[in-house]
């Protein structure tokens, strides 16, 4: 003889009303379990990068692949902030296995490799190396950077880069470094700020400004957007020759000057 059951519980001996009540309770219990499971799943999915809110660069349709050559005091934090803004970043050095902590912190938009990988990967290349390294980088990788935006953040120092520093400073480091990388769209930027500016971009109630110089208008616009992505205020100074006006030792170098102060000092209208 058939005995009606729900989840292994016999309904024999129960009145129709009691049976129905028990059935409803069982159904509601199952629905509660399902609802709870779905809610938990939703929370997990929302917490994953795939379901994260769209970043500024993604919302504006300008996400870039950025290859970083030199992943130290400047390249490291810039890459983290650009990844947070929605760009894909490839950190590089001669020992990429030592960059895994940076990659972990910038996940899921970061990877690591050798400098040739960064030069090949990037639509934009960040040069965050001592200027004395740039001639060799140009010799080895310039063919991988043709037509790409290359942003140089370096500041020559005689004690590190040697006697040629005087020649570079006389010419202006923008023009001096660009000659080692023919065929790229060279931009000078970020050389007037220190890494602490990325942690605290406000000074005296004003956003710290970043002067930018280059001969390609599109490259300047890209660099300006990348400055904004790290929380600073871009100031387009002019052509690459004008990078000399904000080289190391200039009145605005590492002063935390605002965009307005930079314009006043450099007489930009």
N, C-alpha and C positions, 0 to 999 in steps of 0.2 A: 504494500500500500504506500502511495506517495505521501511523504511528509514535507510540507513547505518549509523552507529554511531561508534565512538571510545571513550570509557570512558564517555559515555553520551553526546558526542558532535556530533550533526548532521553534516553529510557530504553533505546534500542536497544543491545544488546550487554551489558546488565547482567543478572546472574542474577536469578531471582525473589526470592531473599533480599535481594540488594543493592537491587533495585527497591523492595521493600517498605520496607527501611530508609530509603531516600532519601525515599519517600513520607511515612513517619512523621516524619522530620526536617523536611520541608517543612511538614507540618500543624502540628507543634509550633512551628515558626518563626512561622507565621501566628498561632497562638494567643498566642504571646508578644507579637507586635505588637499584637494586639487587647487583650490584658490590660494592656499598657503604656499604650495609648491610653485605656482606660477608667479606669485609675488616675490618669492625668493629668487627665482630665475631672473625676473625683471631687474631686481636690484643688482644681481651679479653682472648682467649684461650692461646695465648703465655704467657700472664701475669699470668696465673694460675699455681700453683705448678705442676699439672699433665703434663703440657707442658714445664716445666722448663728444662734447659739444664742439661744433666746427670752430677752428681757430681763425684768427683774423686773416691770415694769408689765404686760407681755404675759402673763407666767405667771400673774399675779394677776387678769387680766381687767380692768384699770383704766387702760388706755392712754387718754390724753386728747389733745384738740386744744388747744394753748396758743398764744394770740396774744400777742406781746410788743411792747408799745408803749414804745419806748426801748431800743435795742440796744447800749448802751455798756458802761460798766464793770461794771454789775450784770446788765443784761439779756443781754449777750453770753454770759458764762460760765454763767449759769443755764440758758439755752437749750441750750447744748452738753451740760450734764449731764442735762437732762431728755430730750433726744433720745437720749442714750446709755442712759438708763433705759427707753426704749421709747415715749416720747410723740412726737406730731407737733407740730412747732414752726413758727410763722410769725413771723420777725423783721420788724420794720417801722421805718421812719423816713421823713422827707421825701425822702431820697435812697436808695431801696432798692438802686440799682445799686452802692452802696458796701458792701453787706452780703454780697456774693457769697463772700468768704473765710469768713465765719461759716457760710454755707449749705454751702459745700464741706466744712468741718470737721465739720458736724453731719449730713452726708449718710448715709443716704438719707431721713432723717426731718425735713428742714428745707426751707423756702422763704422768700422775702422779698417784701415788698410795702409799700404805704402803710398808715398807721395805721387807716384805715377797713377795709382788708382784714383786719388782725389782729383788730379788734373784731368783725367779722362771722364770721371763721373760728373763733375760740377758743370752746371750752366754758369755759375758764379764760382770763382776761386778766391779764397781768402789767403793772402800771404801774411802769416804771423810768425816770421822768422827774422833773425838778424840780417840786416842788409847785405852783409858779406856773404850770405848764403844764396842770394838772389842770382848772381851770375851763373852759378852751377845749376840752379833750378831752371834757369832759362835755357841753358845748353842741353839739359837732359829732357825737359818736359814742355818747352815752348810749343812744339809741334802738336801737343795734345790740347793746347789752350787757344788755338787760333779762333779769333772771332768772339771769344768769351770775355765776360766781365771779370777783371782781376782787380781785387781791392787790396792795396798794400797798406799795412799799419805800422811799418817799421820806422825806427829812428836810429840813424847811424851814431855810433860812439867810437871815438878814436881808440880808446883803451880795449875795445872788443873787436872792432872792424878794421883797424889798422890805419895807415897814413892816407889811404884813398878817401877816408871820411871827409877830409878837407875839400877835396875835389867835388864830392857829391853835394856837400852843403853849399858850395859856391854855385853849382848849377841849380840846386834845388832837388830834393830827393824824389819828387814826382817824376821829373824829366830824367833824372839819373837812373832810377830803377827801371823806368819804362824802356830804356834803350836795350836792356837785357832780354826783353820779352816782346820782340816785334810781332805785330799781327794781332795783339790782344787789345781789348778795350780797357785801358789802364785807368784806375781811379785811386786817388790818395784820400784816405779817410781813417778815422779812429786813432790816428797817431798822437792826437792832442789829449786823449783821455786815458786814465789808468783803469785797471780792472775794478777798483772800488767804486767807480762811477756806475757800473752795472748793478751793484748792490744798492746804491743810494743815488739815483739820478737827479735828485733835487738839491740845489744849493741856494741858500738864502731865499727860499720860496720860489725859485725859478728852475726850470728844467735845464740841465747842462746841455750846451750846444756842441755839435760836431761839424767842423768845417770840412767841406768836400771839394775836390778839384779833379777835373777830367775834361777830355776833349770830345767825348761822345755823349750826346744829350740823353739817349736812352740809358746808357750805363750810369749816368749821374742820377737819373730818376730811380733806377733800381737800387743804387747805393743809398739814396735818401730814404726809400721805403724800408730798407734793412736797418738803418739807423733808428727809425721810428719803432721798428719791431723790438728793439732792445730798450725802449723807453726814453731815448734821448731825442734831441731836437736838431735836425739837419740844417746846415747852412751851405748852400751851393755858392762857392767863392768865385768860380770861373774856370778857365782852362787849366790844363795841367801845370803850366808854367807858374801859376799862382800858388801852387802847393808850397812853394818856397816861403810864402808869407806866413805859413803856420807850421814850419818845420821846428824841430827841437830848438828851444831857446827863444822862440818868438814870444811876444807879449801875451799871447793867449794859450801858450803851451802848458798843459797840465795845471791850469788855473781854475777849472770848473766854471769857466765863463758861460753865460747864457747865450742863446742865439742872438739876442739884441746886442749884447756886449761885443760879440764877435763881429757883427755887422759894423758897429761903430768903430772898433779898433782897426778893422781891415778896410774901412771906407766903402762898404757895400751898400748900394742904394736899392 
